[in-house]
Amino acid sequence: MVVWMRMLHRGLCPVVLLCMAFLLAGTSSYAAAREEEKEGGITQEELQSTLMGVADRLASTIAEASYVFERRVGSDQARLLARRTRVYPIVSAFHIASGPDPGVSLLDMVVLVTLNRVMWEVHWKAVYGDPADLMIQAWRKREADVWSIAASVLTPVQQSQLADLIKEWRVRNPDKQYVAFIRFRDFAESLQKSALVEAAGSGGLFGIGEVTRAVDEARFLAERGMYLFTRLMLIAPFEIEVVYQKMITEPAVGEFLSTSTELVRTMNRMTKLAEELPEIIAEQRKAGLDEVVKAFQKARRATIDETMKQVTTEREAAIDHLMDRVAAERKAIFNRSDTEGDEWVDHAFYRGVLLILIFFAAMLAYRFTSEKLLRLGQGKRSS
């Protein structure tokens, strides 16, 4: 075991020494390259850090503006566009800022911001009108930011060439609506050859060699990875919003959700109706009983009124009939009384006359008798 340890130690020592020499040489080359960069202006580390700051500011500005745009328009398509704007350009900016070549990343960032600003000014302004102005202002603000950084790295000629390349690509692709993932190298080489294209394709704008690039990648790999990871984690909820909004924007899904929503509303109404059913039954029963009582009272009142009307009619008819009979009988009685009275008066008259005659006859007889007796009495006295 000890022998094997000694052999391993003897074998590793030359390898370790060789690696140390290589790292020292690489560090020396890297330091020399960094000194050359500092003499020319901004360094790659500074540009990388600056681009990360640009991406963070872009994410904040565009996300805030997209929320306002979404609230102002309110349609499903506008919500989908706003939520896509909160994801695709921002994710693209984070990827660009964490790229291995800060010089190319700068060109890509300029392309990203400029094309999105043009798209909102030309296309989305015509679709949504005034609510798109806020998004245009946000993109213009970020465009001024990134072009000011480009001015510290690119020469005026290179800046003019970059602007011309973007305009020419836009003329050749007028129907492109989503430009979040368009990169400088995607169209620059196919358009024209220029010093800017050659510089971007032959080692970057800083002109560093392969050794320095390898050391840079080793140094900044962890930093870029951590930056990209943390930013993408922040964007994840926005990506879920895009998926959800895209689903509900689809006609079939929208119809299904509308049907589901209507079904839920129907179920809620049925549940509410089931909860209120006892009260409704009680109220309906009370209302039914009230209606029955009212109908009974109405019928009873109508029956009583009809009965009283019939009784009154019959009573009036009976009274009229009775009065007619009484009048007829009274008339008959009066007629009969008149006849009988006349007969009685005649009879009484005749009887009175008879009595008077009898009286006078009696008086005459009495007088005659009295006179006869008186004469008889006088005759006897005289004799």
C-alpha positions in Angstrom: 0.0 0.0 0.0 2.8 2.4 0.9 4.5 1.5 -2.4 1.4 2.3 -4.3 1.0 5.6 -2.5 4.6 6.5 -3.3 4.1 5.7 -7.0 0.9 7.7 -7.1 2.7 10.6 -5.5 5.6 10.5 -7.9 3.2 10.3 -10.9 0.9 13.1 -9.8 3.7 15.6 -9.0 4.7 16.2 -12.6 1.0 16.5 -13.6 0.2 19.1 -10.8 3.3 21.1 -11.7 2.3 21.1 -15.4 -1.2 22.3 -14.6 0.1 25.0 -12.3 2.4 26.2 -15.1 -0.5 26.2 -17.6 -2.7 28.2 -15.2 0.1 30.7 -14.5 0.7 31.1 -18.2 -3.1 31.5 -18.8 -3.3 34.0 -16.0 -0.4 36.0 -17.4 -2.0 36.0 -20.9 -5.4 36.9 -19.4 -3.9 39.7 -17.4 -2.1 41.0 -20.4 -5.3 40.9 -22.4 -7.2 42.7 -19.7 -4.6 45.5 -19.6 -5.0 45.9 -23.4 -8.8 46.1 -23.0 -8.5 48.7 -20.3 -6.4 50.9 -22.5 -9.2 50.8 -25.1 -12.1 51.7 -22.8 -14.8 49.5 -21.2 -13.8 45.9 -20.2 -15.7 42.7 -20.9 -16.5 42.4 -17.2 -17.9 45.9 -17.1 -19.9 45.4 -20.3 -21.3 42.0 -19.0 -22.4 43.7 -15.7 -23.8 46.6 -17.6 -25.9 44.4 -19.9 -27.2 42.5 -16.9 -28.4 45.8 -15.5 -30.0 46.7 -18.8 -31.9 43.4 -18.8 -33.1 44.0 -15.2 -34.3 47.5 -16.1 -36.0 46.3 -19.2 -37.8 43.6 -17.2 -39.1 46.1 -14.7 -40.1 48.8 -17.2 -41.8 46.5 -19.7 -43.6 44.4 -17.1 -45.0 47.5 -15.4 -46.1 49.0 -18.8 -47.7 45.7 -19.9 -49.8 45.5 -16.8 -51.2 49.0 -17.5 -51.8 48.1 -21.2 -53.6 45.0 -20.2 -55.9 46.8 -17.8 -56.7 49.6 -20.4 -57.6 47.3 -23.3 -59.1 44.3 -21.4 -59.7 42.0 -24.3 -58.5 38.4 -24.4 -56.1 39.0 -27.2 -54.7 42.1 -25.5 -54.2 40.2 -22.3 -52.4 37.4 -24.2 -50.1 40.0 -25.9 -49.3 41.7 -22.6 -48.5 38.5 -20.9 -46.3 37.4 -23.8 -44.5 40.7 -23.6 -43.9 40.1 -19.9 -42.2 36.8 -20.8 -40.6 36.5 -24.2 -38.6 39.8 -24.5 -37.6 39.7 -20.9 -36.4 36.0 -21.0 -34.6 36.9 -24.2 -32.9 39.9 -22.5 -31.8 37.7 -19.6 -30.3 35.1 -22.0 -28.5 37.8 -24.0 -27.1 39.5 -20.8 -25.7 36.1 -19.6 -24.2 35.2 -23.0 -20.5 34.2 -23.2 -19.4 37.1 -25.5 -20.4 40.5 -24.0 -19.7 42.2 -27.4 -22.1 40.0 -29.3 -24.6 40.2 -26.4 -24.5 44.0 -26.8 -25.4 43.8 -30.5 -28.2 41.3 -29.7 -29.6 43.6 -27.0 -29.7 46.5 -29.4 -31.4 44.3 -32.0 -34.0 43.1 -29.4 -34.9 46.5 -28.0 -35.0 48.3 -31.3 -37.1 45.7 -33.1 -39.6 45.5 -30.3 -39.9 49.3 -30.3 -40.5 49.3 -34.1 -43.0 46.5 -33.8 -45.1 48.4 -31.2 -44.9 51.7 -33.2 -45.8 50.1 -36.5 -48.0 47.1 -35.9 -49.5 47.1 -32.4 -50.2 50.8 -32.4 -52.4 50.3 -35.4 -54.2 47.4 -33.7 -54.8 48.9 -30.2 -54.5 52.6 -30.7 -53.7 54.9 -27.8 -53.3 52.2 -25.1 -50.2 51.1 -27.0 -48.5 54.5 -26.4 -47.4 53.5 -23.0 -45.6 50.4 -24.3 -44.0 52.5 -27.0 -42.7 54.9 -24.5 -41.3 52.0 -22.4 -39.5 50.5 -25.3 -38.1 53.9 -26.4 -36.7 54.5 -22.9 -35.0 51.1 -22.9 -33.8 51.7 -26.5 -32.1 55.0 -25.5 -30.5 53.1 -22.6 -29.0 50.3 -24.7 -27.9 52.6 -27.5 -26.0 54.8 -25.0 -24.1 51.8 -23.9 -23.4 50.8 -27.5 -22.0 54.3 -28.1 -19.3 53.5 -25.5 -18.2 50.3 -27.3 -19.0 50.9 -31.0 -17.6 53.5 -33.3 -20.0 55.9 -35.0 -19.6 54.0 -38.2 -20.4 50.7 -36.5 -23.5 52.2 -34.8 -24.7 53.5 -38.2 -24.1 50.1 -39.8 -26.0 48.4 -37.0 -29.0 50.7 -37.4 -29.0 50.2 -41.1 -28.9 46.4 -40.7 -31.9 46.5 -38.4 -33.9 48.7 -40.8 -33.0 46.5 -43.8 -34.1 43.4 -41.9 -37.4 45.0 -41.0 -38.0 46.0 -44.7 -37.4 42.4 -45.7 -39.6 41.0 -43.0 -42.6 43.3 -42.7 -45.0 40.5 -41.5 -42.9 39.5 -38.5 -44.9 40.2 -35.3 -42.9 38.5 -32.6 -39.2 39.5 -32.6 -38.2 38.6 -29.1 -35.7 35.9 -30.2 -34.2 37.6 -33.2 -30.4 37.8 -32.9 -27.8 39.9 -34.7 -26.2 36.8 -36.2 -29.6 35.6 -37.4 -29.8 38.3 -40.1 -26.5 40.2 -40.3 -24.6 37.6 -42.3 -27.4 37.1 -44.8 -27.8 40.8 -45.5 -24.4 42.3 -46.2 -20.8 42.1 -45.3 -19.5 44.9 -43.2 -16.8 45.6 -40.6 -19.3 45.2 -37.9 -20.4 41.7 -39.1 -16.8 40.6 -39.6 -15.9 41.9 -36.1 -18.8 40.1 -34.5 -17.9 36.9 -36.3 -14.2 36.8 -35.8 -13.8 36.8 -32.1 -16.0 39.6 -30.9 -15.8 43.4 -30.7 -13.0 43.2 -28.2 -10.7 41.1 -30.4 -9.6 38.7 -27.7 -8.0 35.4 -28.4 -9.1 31.8 -27.7 -7.0 31.5 -24.5 -8.4 34.7 -23.0 -11.9 33.7 -24.1 -11.5 30.3 -22.3 -10.3 31.9 -19.1 -13.3 34.4 -19.3 -15.8 31.6 -19.8 -14.4 29.7 -16.8 -14.5 32.8 -14.6 -17.9 34.0 -15.6 -19.7 30.8 -16.2 -20.9 30.4 -12.6 -21.9 34.1 -12.3 -23.8 34.0 -15.6 -25.5 30.8 -14.6 -26.6 32.1 -11.3 -27.8 35.3 -12.8 -29.9 33.5 -15.5 -31.2 31.0 -13.0 -32.5 33.6 -10.5 -34.1 35.7 -13.3 -35.8 32.8 -14.9 -37.2 31.8 -11.6 -38.8 35.2 -11.4 -40.2 34.9 -14.9 -41.8 31.4 -14.2 -45.1 32.8 -12.9 -45.4 35.0 -16.0 -44.9 31.9 -18.2 -47.8 30.2 -16.4 -50.0 33.2 -17.1 -49.1 33.0 -20.8 -50.0 29.3 -21.0 -53.3 29.9 -19.2 -54.2 33.0 -21.3 -53.3 31.1 -24.5 -55.6 28.3 -23.5 -58.6 30.4 -22.7 -58.0 32.5 -25.9 -58.4 29.4 -28.1 -62.0 29.2 -29.4 -62.6 25.6 -28.4 -61.1 26.2 -24.9 -63.0 29.4 -24.6 -66.3 27.7 -25.5 -65.5 24.9 -23.1 -64.7 27.4 -20.3 -67.8 29.3 -21.1 -69.9 26.1 -21.0 -68.2 25.1 -17.7 -68.8 28.6 -16.3 -72.4 28.4 -17.2 -72.6 24.9 -15.7 -71.1 26.2 -12.5 -73.5 29.1 -12.4 -76.4 26.7 -13.0 -75.2 24.4 -10.2 -74.8 27.4 -7.9 -78.3 28.5 -8.8 -79.6 25.0 -8.1 -77.7 24.8 -4.8 -79.1 28.2 -3.8 -82.6 27.1 -4.9 -82.3 23.9 -2.9 -81.2 25.9 0.2 -84.1 28.3 -0.3 -86.6 25.6 -1.3 -88.1 25.1 2.2 -88.7 28.8 2.6 -90.1 29.0 -1.0 -92.4 26.0 -0.3 -93.6 27.6 2.9 -94.2 30.9 1.2 -96.0 29.2 -1.7 -98.1 27.2 0.6 -99.0 30.3 2.6 -99.7 32.1 -0.6 -101.8 29.2 -1.8 -103.7 29.0 1.4 -104.3 32.8 1.3 -105.5 32.4 -2.3 -107.8 29.6 -1.3 -109.2 31.6 1.7 -109.6 34.6 -0.5 -111.3 32.6 -3.2 -113.6 30.9 -0.6 -114.4 34.2 1.0 -115.1 35.7 -2.5 -117.3 32.7 -3.4 -119.1 32.9 -0.1 -119.6 36.6 -0.5 -120.9 36.0 -4.0 -123.2 33.2 -2.9 -124.5 35.3 -0.1 -125.0 38.3 -2.4 -126.7 36.1 -4.9 -128.9 34.5 -2.2 -129.8 37.9 -0.8 -130.6 39.1 -4.3 -132.8 36.1 -4.9 -134.4 36.5 -1.5 -135.0 40.2 -2.1 -136.4 39.5 -5.5 -138.7 36.7 -4.2 -139.7 38.8 -1.2 -140.5 41.8 -3.5 -142.4 39.5 -5.8 -144.3 38.0 -2.8 -145.0 41.4 -1.4 -146.1 42.6 -4.8 -148.3 39.5 -5.2 -149.7 39.9 -1.7 -150.3 43.6 -2.2 -152.0 42.8 -5.5 -154.2 40.2 -3.7 -154.9 42.6 -0.8 -155.8 45.3 -3.3 -158.0 42.9 -5.2 -159.7 41.7 -2.1 -160.1 45.2 -0.8 -161.5 46.3 -4.0 -163.9 43.3 -4.0 -164.8 44.1 -0.4 -165.3 47.7 -1.3 -167.4 46.7 -4.2 -169.4 44.2 -2.1 -169.7 46.7 0.7 -171.1 49.3 -1.6 -173.7 46.9 -2.9 -174.6 45.6 0.6 -174.6 49.2 2.0 -177.0 50.3 -0.7 -179.2 47.4 0.1 -179.0 48.0 3.9 -179.7 51.7 3.4 -182.7 50.9 1.2 -183.8 48.3 3.7 -183.3 50.7 6.6 -185.1 53.5 4.7 -187.9 51.3 4.0 -188.1 50.0 7.5 -187.9 53.6 8.8 -190.6 54.7 6.5 -192.6 51.6 7.6 -192.0 52.4 11.2 -192.9 56.0 10.7 -196.1 54.9 9.0 -196.7 52.4 11.8 -196.0 55.2 14.3 -198.4 57.5 12.6 -200.9 54.8 12.2 -200.6 54.0 15.9 -200.9 57.7 16.7 -203.9 57.9 14.5 -205.4 54.8 16.1 -204.5 56.0 19.6 -206.0 59.3 18.8 -209.0 57.7 17.3 -209.4 55.4 20.2 -208.8 58.0 22.7 -211.3 60.3 21.1 -213.8 57.4 20.9 -213.3 56.5 24.5 -213.5 60.1 25.6 -216.8 60.5 23.8 -218.0 57.3 25.3 -217.0 58.6 28.8 -218.7 61.8 28.2 -221.8 60.1 27.0 -222.1 58.1 30.1 -221.7 61.2 32.3 -224.3 62.9 30.5 -226.7 60.1 30.9 
